[in-house]
Amino acid sequence: MRWSAGWYGAVRSDRRPAAGRAVPGLDSTWTSGWPAARINVVCDEWAALAVIGECGADQARLRDALPAVRAKGWRALTRWPGSYLVVARSGEVLAVVGDLAGQHPVYYRTGAAGTWWSTAASTLAALDGAPVDVTALAAHLAFGQPDVVAGRSLFRHVRRVPGGHLLLLGPGEAAVERYEPVAYPRVGLRERAPVVRAALVEAVAARGDGRPVSADLAGLDSTTLACLAARRGPVTAVTFADERLRDDDLVFAVRTAATVPGLTHRTVPGSTGTVYYAGLDDLSGLPVTDAPNAYVVTAAIKRAVLDAVAESTPGPGVHFTGVAGDAVLSAPSSYLADLLRERRHRRAVRHALTHARLRHTSAFRVLARARPASKIDLAGAWWQTAAALRRPAWDWIPQAQLPLAWTPLLASADWMTHGARLMLAAAVDEAANALTEVPARLAEWSDRQDLARVGADSAGWRALALTGHGIELAAPFLDNEVIRACLAVPADERGAPGTYKPLLNAAFAGSRVLPGSVLARTTKGGFNALAYAGLRDNAPVLMALLGPSSQLAALGLVTERPVADALARASAGQPTAQGALHLVVAAEVWLRQHAAAPTWWEERSSRVATA
């Protein structure tokens, strides 16, 4: 597991990360698992700046940023292309700044002698064996929105820095400050499209340093990145093409590879083993991650793709994926609640009519589903959620049939014991009462939460690629500047139902980066068939994971009967709560791995490498 950590205090700490690499210019700051090429440092007498990760700024640009460090202009240090952690010192003040999507999260714990910080909460918990925070884990399972219990990590006594905030350390204090606005100034789609294109071009270029390049070639998002990368050099493009999927990803991939110079196409066929939940009978084959992640469920499929990449490239390189493209380029229909709240009724009705045609329902039902969320704010919604948790659990109803909500209760919330639900309800009430900076629009809240969830999950895929193949995963749609460029466009323009991903279309129309057939595409592949095949084929393994020996069950966070019912429905080919099953399986795997985690710390007297 890659992580960075540091100590700020009046006395020198007697610990450091095991096999840690000291960061020059920053006292008591280390990296673990990061190659030297991904650690860049500049400093002078008054200031120091380190960026850890994939950053498009060279040494000269970093040095030019030292005046911003001295002036404590922290946000300016997050504006370079790429995905990275910033650690900056100005005099006696130290700032630790993660990214907007949670690929580089920041955690901390403070004691009488000072403060430890880390990008991995589990490492801080390991300092004294702090246990799992059951309430925070319950929130993770029930909501899938990291900022509901914003300051809590998955471990007791370890605090989380929420998205868009930074950790500020000074003599005698540790503070969390916001550096990103709650909402961006709204810019029209056509005006913003060139900015989006430029941000993606720079994001791809930031990873172009001579390493072999590969990319997924499937949906519109991954195809865009593959074509951008091919403008800079040869790209091995891979398409997972299982005949059970019955989508047109392969058709478009073949056309694209035949049209775009620089793309060498490789098809990855499916097999009986490339299904969801495969391989969970032996958890030793999965890399340890700091938090539960969805990719333990799809690890067999991802490994098949990575195997093909490794066979087709001259050595470990960088692999582009379109993950999070949906989150920034489009928007769910929850924005209809915002249109109703702002009394933009004509636009709401026009959009509802189109959504209704696509879903084979009526505009009345579409608007009726959005109306409750339009009449309440985030705090009020959380009070309602807490009240729902205090009531008895109910049988599963698909989310699409429930009213839109600021923080939807997932089916996994109904699988908990009543005591666990009451504990979570109290935490949600507390969070609602503590809200200060509240987004005015539902779409603004859900966009940020979707990105935080996807960013945290990407750690699992990244760990698979690194541990098994030495391949660096690149997810440019999770980069700070790409997020800022896209989310400035109002959700009702990004998610307008008449055109598929209109923002990407406007950004690249006429640019000759993408073939016209790709921009004209209106379909999207899905993995439902492999999810159900995996649920059916691996039901005994899943029941063993979530049965009497389940660690989640021991905490009261899952009960056996509803899980068995969900698996029985899946085995019979009936609709089931797939998302909830993914979450609880990933959390169960994480808990079991955490119990056997490696040693994260060593005595500081040992010799340490320097970046």
C-alpha positions in Angstrom: 0.0 0.0 0.0 1.3 3.4 -1.0 1.0 6.1 1.7 2.6 9.3 3.0 2.8 10.4 6.6 4.3 13.1 8.9 4.7 14.2 12.4 4.4 17.8 13.7 5.3 18.4 17.3 7.6 20.0 19.8 9.5 16.8 20.4 11.0 14.4 17.9 8.8 11.3 17.3 10.4 7.9 17.9 8.6 6.3 14.9 8.5 6.5 11.2 6.8 4.5 8.4 8.4 1.0 7.8 10.8 1.3 4.9 9.8 5.0 4.7 11.6 7.5 2.5 12.3 10.9 4.1 11.2 13.9 2.1 14.0 16.5 2.1 13.2 20.0 3.2 10.3 18.8 5.3 11.2 17.6 8.7 9.5 14.3 9.9 7.7 13.7 6.5 8.0 10.4 4.7 6.6 8.4 1.8 6.2 4.6 1.7 5.9 2.7 -1.6 6.2 5.8 -3.8 9.0 5.8 -6.4 11.4 8.7 -6.3 10.2 9.9 -9.7 6.8 10.7 -8.2 8.2 12.8 -5.3 9.2 16.3 -6.2 10.5 18.9 -3.7 11.6 22.5 -3.9 12.6 24.7 -0.9 14.3 27.8 0.2 15.1 29.4 3.6 11.5 30.2 4.4 9.4 27.7 2.5 9.3 24.1 1.3 6.9 22.4 -1.2 6.6 18.7 -2.0 4.2 17.1 -4.4 3.7 13.3 -4.2 2.0 11.6 -7.1 1.4 12.3 -10.8 1.9 16.1 -11.2 2.3 18.0 -14.4 4.4 20.7 -12.8 8.2 20.5 -13.4 10.8 21.7 -10.9 10.8 25.2 -12.4 7.0 25.6 -12.0 7.2 24.2 -8.5 9.9 26.7 -7.6 7.8 29.5 -9.1 5.1 28.5 -6.6 7.3 29.1 -3.5 6.0 32.7 -3.2 2.4 31.3 -3.0 3.6 28.9 -0.2 5.2 31.8 1.7 1.9 33.7 1.3 -0.1 30.6 2.4 -2.0 30.6 -0.9 -2.7 26.9 -0.5 -5.3 26.5 -3.2 -2.9 27.7 -5.9 -0.8 24.6 -5.2 -3.7 22.3 -6.3 -4.1 23.8 -9.8 -1.5 21.8 -11.7 -2.5 18.9 -14.0 -2.4 15.4 -12.5 -3.4 13.8 -9.2 -1.2 14.4 -6.2 -0.7 15.2 -2.5 0.7 18.6 -1.5 2.8 19.1 1.6 3.9 22.7 2.1 5.8 24.6 4.8 5.7 28.3 5.3 7.7 29.3 8.4 6.3 27.2 11.3 3.1 26.4 9.5 2.6 23.1 7.6 -0.2 22.5 5.2 -1.2 19.0 4.0 -3.6 19.2 1.0 -5.3 16.2 -0.5 -7.0 16.1 -3.9 -10.7 16.8 -4.5 -11.6 13.2 -5.4 -10.1 11.4 -2.4 -7.4 9.6 -4.3 -4.9 11.3 -1.8 -7.0 11.5 1.4 -5.7 13.1 4.5 -6.2 11.8 8.1 -4.7 12.9 11.4 -4.7 12.3 15.1 -3.6 14.8 17.8 -2.1 14.1 21.2 -0.4 16.2 23.9 3.0 16.0 22.2 1.8 16.8 18.6 0.0 15.6 15.5 0.5 12.6 13.2 -1.0 12.9 9.7 -1.2 10.2 7.0 -2.9 9.4 3.7 -3.9 6.1 5.2 -6.2 6.0 8.3 -5.3 2.4 9.0 -1.6 3.4 9.6 -2.6 6.0 12.2 -4.9 3.5 13.9 -1.9 1.1 14.0 0.1 3.5 16.2 -1.8 2.2 19.2 -4.2 -0.4 17.9 -7.2 2.0 17.6 -10.3 -0.1 16.7 -12.7 0.3 13.8 -15.2 3.1 14.3 -18.4 1.0 13.9 -20.6 4.1 13.4 -18.4 5.4 10.5 -18.4 2.0 8.9 -22.2 1.8 9.3 -22.5 5.2 7.5 -20.2 3.9 4.7 -22.6 1.0 4.2 -25.8 2.8 4.6 -25.2 5.9 2.5 -22.1 5.6 0.2 -21.5 9.3 0.8 -18.2 10.0 2.6 -19.1 13.5 3.9 -22.2 12.5 5.9 -20.0 11.8 8.9 -17.3 14.1 7.4 -14.7 14.3 10.1 -14.8 10.6 11.1 -12.5 8.0 9.6 -13.2 4.3 9.7 -11.1 4.1 12.9 -11.7 5.6 16.4 -9.5 8.5 17.3 -8.4 9.0 13.7 -9.9 12.1 12.1 -10.6 12.6 8.4 -10.1 15.8 6.5 -13.3 16.2 4.4 -13.2 16.8 0.7 -12.2 20.2 -0.4 -10.5 20.9 2.9 -6.8 20.9 4.1 -5.0 20.1 7.3 -3.1 23.1 8.8 -0.6 22.5 11.5 1.1 25.1 13.6 2.6 25.5 17.0 0.1 24.1 19.4 -2.8 23.6 17.0 -4.2 21.4 14.2 -7.0 22.9 12.2 -9.0 21.8 9.2 -9.8 24.6 6.7 -11.8 24.7 3.5 -9.8 25.5 0.3 -12.4 24.6 -2.3 -15.8 26.5 -2.6 -18.9 24.6 -1.8 -20.2 25.3 -5.3 -18.5 26.7 -8.4 -19.7 29.8 -10.3 -22.0 28.5 -13.0 -20.7 28.7 -16.6 -22.6 27.7 -19.7 -21.8 24.4 -21.4 -20.6 25.9 -24.7 -18.5 28.5 -23.0 -16.9 25.9 -20.7 -16.3 23.2 -23.4 -12.8 24.4 -24.5 -11.7 24.6 -20.9 -12.8 20.9 -20.4 -10.9 19.9 -23.5 -7.7 21.7 -22.4 -7.9 20.2 -18.9 -8.2 16.7 -20.3 -5.3 17.3 -22.8 -3.1 18.5 -19.9 -4.2 15.6 -17.7 -3.1 13.0 -20.2 0.1 14.9 -21.0 1.0 15.0 -17.3 1.4 11.2 -17.4 3.5 11.2 -20.6 7.1 10.7 -19.5 8.3 7.9 -21.7 6.6 5.1 -20.0 4.7 2.5 -22.1 1.1 3.7 -22.4 -2.1 1.6 -22.5 -5.8 2.5 -22.2 -9.2 1.0 -21.9 -11.1 1.3 -25.2 -14.7 0.8 -24.3 -17.2 3.6 -23.5 -17.0 7.2 -24.6 -15.0 8.4 -21.6 -12.2 5.8 -21.9 -12.1 6.2 -25.7 -11.5 9.9 -25.3 -8.5 9.3 -23.1 -7.1 6.6 -25.4 -7.4 8.9 -28.4 -5.8 11.8 -26.6 -2.9 9.6 -25.5 -2.5 8.3 -29.1 -1.8 11.9 -30.2 1.4 11.8 -28.1 2.7 8.3 -28.9 1.8 4.6 -29.4 -1.0 3.2 -27.1 -2.0 -0.3 -26.5 -5.8 -0.2 -26.3 -7.7 -3.0 -24.6 -11.4 -3.9 -24.7 -13.0 -6.4 -22.4 -15.4 -8.2 -24.7 -17.4 -11.0 -22.9 -20.2 -12.4 -25.2 -22.5 -12.3 -22.2 -22.4 -8.5 -22.1 -24.3 -8.1 -25.4 -23.2 -4.4 -25.7 -21.5 -2.6 -28.6 -18.3 -1.6 -26.9 -16.3 -3.9 -29.1 -17.9 -2.6 -32.3 -17.0 1.0 -31.5 -13.5 0.0 -30.3 -12.7 -1.8 -33.5 -13.9 1.2 -35.6 -11.9 3.6 -33.4 -8.7 1.6 -33.6 -9.0 1.4 -37.3 -9.4 5.2 -37.6 -7.0 6.7 -35.0 -3.3 6.4 -35.7 -1.2 5.2 -32.8 -3.8 2.8 -31.4 -2.9 -0.9 -31.3 -6.1 -2.8 -30.3 -6.2 -5.9 -28.1 -9.5 -7.7 -27.3 -9.8 -9.4 -23.9 -12.3 -12.3 -24.1 -14.3 -13.3 -21.1 -14.2 -16.7 -19.5 -16.1 -18.6 -16.8 -13.8 -17.0 -14.2 -14.2 -13.4 -15.3 -17.3 -12.6 -13.3 -18.1 -10.6 -10.3 -17.1 -12.0 -6.9 -14.7 -14.5 -8.4 -11.7 -15.5 -6.2 -13.1 -14.4 -2.9 -12.5 -17.9 -1.4 -8.9 -16.9 -1.0 -8.4 -13.3 0.1 -4.6 -13.6 0.2 -4.7 -12.8 -3.6 -6.1 -9.4 -3.0 -3.9 -6.4 -2.1 -4.5 -4.7 1.2 -6.2 -1.3 1.0 -6.8 1.4 3.5 -10.6 1.3 3.1 -13.2 -1.0 1.6 -13.3 -0.7 -2.2 -15.6 -2.0 -4.9 -12.9 -3.5 -7.0 -12.6 -6.6 -4.8 -15.8 -7.5 -6.5 -14.5 -7.1 -10.0 -10.9 -8.1 -9.4 -11.0 -11.1 -11.8 -12.2 -8.9 -14.7 -9.6 -6.2 -14.0 -6.8 -8.8 -13.8 -7.7 -10.2 -17.2 -7.4 -6.7 -18.7 -4.1 -6.0 -16.9 -2.7 -9.4 -18.0 -3.4 -8.4 -21.6 -1.8 -5.1 -21.1 1.3 -6.7 -19.6 1.6 -9.2 -22.5 1.3 -6.4 -25.1 3.6 -3.7 -23.7 7.4 -3.7 -23.4 7.3 -3.1 -19.6 5.3 -1.7 -16.8 3.8 1.6 -17.8 0.7 3.8 -17.3 -2.8 2.6 -18.0 -5.6 5.1 -18.7 -9.1 4.4 -17.5 -12.3 6.5 -18.0 -13.5 5.9 -14.4 -15.5 8.9 -13.1 -16.3 10.2 -16.5 -20.0 9.7 -15.8 -19.7 11.6 -12.6 -18.2 14.8 -14.1 -19.4 14.8 -17.7 -23.0 13.9 -17.0 -25.5 14.2 -14.1 -28.2 12.1 -12.7 -31.8 13.2 -12.9 -31.7 14.5 -9.3 -31.1 17.9 -10.7 -34.8 18.1 -11.5 -35.3 18.7 -7.8 -33.1 21.8 -8.1 -35.1 23.1 -11.0 -38.3 22.7 -9.0 -36.8 24.4 -6.0 -35.7 27.3 -8.1 -39.1 27.5 -9.7 -37.7 26.8 -13.2 -40.9 24.8 -13.9 -40.9 25.0 -17.7 -37.4 23.6 -18.0 -38.2 21.0 -15.4 -41.2 19.8 -17.4 -39.3 19.7 -20.7 -36.6 17.6 -19.1 -39.1 15.4 -17.3 -40.9 14.6 -20.6 -37.6 13.4 -22.2 -36.6 11.4 -19.1 -40.1 9.9 -19.1 -39.8 8.8 -22.7 -36.4 7.2 -22.0 -37.7 5.3 -19.0 -41.1 4.4 -20.4 -43.0 6.2 -17.7 -44.9 9.5 -17.4 -43.5 13.0 -16.8 -45.9 13.2 -13.8 -44.1 10.3 -12.1 -40.7 11.7 -12.9 -41.5 15.0 -11.4 -43.4 13.4 -8.4 -40.2 11.5 -7.6 -38.2 14.7 -7.6 -40.6 16.9 -5.7 -39.9 15.8 -2.1 -36.2 16.6 -2.4 -37.0 20.1 -3.8 -38.9 21.0 -0.6 -36.0 20.3 1.9 -32.4 21.2 2.4 -29.5 19.0 3.4 -29.9 19.3 7.2 -33.7 18.6 6.9 -33.0 15.6 4.7 -30.6 14.2 7.3 -33.1 14.6 10.1 -35.6 12.7 7.9 -33.0 10.0 7.3 -32.3 9.7 11.0 -36.1 9.3 11.6 -36.2 6.6 9.0 -33.3 4.7 10.6 -35.3 4.7 13.9 -38.2 2.9 12.3 -38.1 -0.9 11.6 -36.3 -2.0 8.4 -38.4 -2.7 5.4 -38.1 -5.1 2.4 -36.0 -4.0 -0.5 -37.4 -1.5 -3.0 -35.3 -0.5 -6.0 -33.9 3.0 -5.7 -35.4 4.0 -9.0 -38.9 3.5 -7.4 -38.1 5.6 -4.4 -38.3 9.4 -4.2 -35.0 11.3 -4.9 -33.1 12.1 -1.8 -30.1 14.2 -0.7 -28.7 11.1 1.0 -30.5 8.0 -0.1 -30.7 5.1 2.4 -29.2 2.0 0.7 -30.6 -1.4 1.1 -27.7 -2.3 3.3 -29.1 0.0 6.0 -32.0 -2.4 6.2 -29.7 -5.4 6.8 -28.3 -3.9 10.0 -29.5 -4.7 13.5 -32.0 -2.3 15.1 -29.3 -1.3 17.6 -26.9 -0.4 14.8 -29.6 1.6 13.0 -30.3 3.6 16.2 -26.5 4.3 16.7 -26.3 5.5 13.1 -29.4 7.7 13.5 -27.9 9.5 16.4 -24.7 10.2 14.4 -26.8 11.5 11.4 -28.7 13.8 13.8 -25.4 15.1 15.2 -24.1 15.7 11.7 -27.2 17.6 10.7 -27.0 19.9 13.7 -23.3 20.6 13.0 -23.7 21.6 9.3 -22.3 25.0 8.5 -21.4 25.3 4.8 -24.3 23.7 3.0 -24.7 23.4 -0.8 -27.8 25.0 -2.0 -28.4 22.4 -4.7 -28.9 18.7 -4.5 -26.8 18.2 -7.7 -23.9 20.1 -6.1 -23.9 17.8 -3.1 -24.4 14.5 -5.0 -21.7 15.4 -7.6 -19.0 15.8 -4.9 -20.1 12.7 -3.0 -20.1 10.5 -6.1 -16.6 11.7 -6.9 -15.4 11.0 -3.4 -16.8 7.5 -3.5 -15.3 6.7 -6.9 -12.0 8.2 -6.0 -11.8 6.1 -2.8 -12.7 3.0 -4.8 -10.1 3.7 -7.4 -7.4 2.9 -4.8 -8.4 -0.8 -5.1 -7.9 -0.9 -8.8 -4.7 1.0 -8.5 -3.4 -1.5 -5.9 -4.4 -4.4 -8.2 -2.4 -2.9 -11.1 0.6 -2.1 -9.0 1.0 -5.2 -7.0 0.3 -7.6 -9.8 1.9 -5.9 -12.8 3.7 -2.8 -11.7 1.3 -0.7 -13.8 0.3 2.8 -12.8 -3.4 3.5 -13.1 -4.3 6.9 -14.5 -7.8 8.3 -14.0 -7.8 11.8 -15.4 -11.5 12.4 -14.8 -10.6 12.4 -11.1 -8.0 15.2 -11.5 -8.6 18.5 -9.7 -8.6 20.6 -12.8 -10.8 18.3 -14.8 -13.3 18.2 -11.9 -13.3 22.0 -11.7 -13.7 22.4 -15.4 -16.6 20.0 -15.6 -18.6 20.8 -12.5 -18.7 24.5 -13.3 -21.3 23.5 -15.9 -24.8 23.3 -14.3 -26.1 19.8 -13.8 -29.2 20.4 -16.0 -26.8 21.1 -18.9 -24.4 18.2 -18.3 -27.3 15.8 -17.7 -29.7 17.2 -20.4 -31.5 14.0 -21.5 -31.7 14.8 -25.3 -28.0 14.3 -26.0 -25.6 11.7 -24.7 -22.8 13.5 -22.7 -23.3 16.8 -24.3 -20.3 18.4 -22.5 -17.8 15.9 -24.0 -19.5 16.3 -27.4 -19.1 20.1 -27.2 -15.5 19.8 -26.0 -14.3 17.6 -28.8 -16.7 18.2 -31.8 -14.6 19.3 -34.7 -11.3 18.7 -32.9 -10.4 15.6 -34.9 -9.3 13.9 -31.6 -12.3 11.5 -31.7 -13.9 9.9 -34.8 -17.3 11.3 -35.5 -18.9 7.8 -34.9 -17.7 7.9 -31.3 -19.1 11.4 -30.6 -22.4 10.3 -32.2 -22.7 7.2 -29.9 -25.7 7.1 -27.7 -25.2 3.7 -26.0 -23.3 2.6 -22.9 -22.1 -0.9 -22.0 -23.0 -2.5 -18.7 -21.8 -5.4 -16.6 -25.2 -6.6 -15.2 -24.9 -10.1 -16.9 -21.5 -10.7 -15.2 -22.8 -9.4 -11.9 -25.6 -11.9 -11.8 -23.5 -14.7 -13.1 -21.0 -14.0 -10.3 -23.7 -13.8 -7.7 -25.1 -17.2 -8.9 -21.8 -18.9 -9.3 -20.2 -17.7 -6.1 -23.3 -17.7 -3.8 -21.8 -20.3 -1.4 -18.6 -18.3 -1.0 -20.6 -15.1 -0.4 -22.8 -16.9 2.2 -19.7 -18.1 4.0 -18.3 -14.5 4.0 -21.5 -13.0 5.3 -22.8 -15.8 7.4 -22.2 -16.7 11.0 -18.5 -16.0 10.8 -19.0 -12.5 9.3 -17.1 -9.7 11.1 -19.8 -7.3 9.9 -22.4 -9.5 11.6 -20.3 -9.4 14.8 -20.6 -5.6 14.7 -24.3 -5.7 14.0 -23.8 -4.2 10.5 -25.3 -7.2 8.6 -27.9 -9.9 9.4 -28.0 -13.2 7.8 -31.6 -13.4 6.5 -31.8 -10.4 4.2 -28.5 -11.2 2.7 -29.6 -14.8 2.0 -32.8 -13.5 0.5 -30.9 -11.1 -1.8 -28.6 -13.9 -2.9 -31.5 -16.2 -3.5 -33.2 -13.6 -5.8 -29.9 -13.2 -7.7 -29.5 -17.0 -8.2 -33.1 -17.1 -9.6 -32.3 -14.3 -12.0 -34.5 -11.8 -10.2 -33.7 -8.2 -9.5 -31.8 -7.7 -6.3 -29.9 -5.0 -4.3 -26.6 -5.4 -6.2 -25.1 -2.1 -5.0 -25.7 -3.1 -1.3 -24.2 -6.5 -1.9 -21.1 -5.0 -3.4 -20.7 -2.7 -0.4 -21.1 -5.3 2.3 -18.9 -7.8 0.5 -16.1 -5.2 0.1 -16.4 -4.2 3.7 -16.3 -7.8 4.9 -13.2 -8.5 2.9 -11.6 -5.3 4.2 -12.3 -6.2 7.8 -10.7 -9.6 7.4 -7.7 -8.2 5.7 -7.3 -5.4 8.3 -7.1 -8.1 11.1 -4.0 -9.5 9.3 -2.5 -6.2 8.1 1.3 -5.8 7.9 3.4 -3.8 10.3 3.2 -0.1 9.2 5.8 1.5 11.6 9.3 1.0 12.8 11.7 2.7 15.3 13.0 6.0 14.0 16.6 5.2 14.9 16.8 2.8 11.9 18.5 4.2 8.8 16.1 5.8 6.3 16.3 6.6 2.6 15.9 10.1 1.3 14.0 11.1 -1.8 
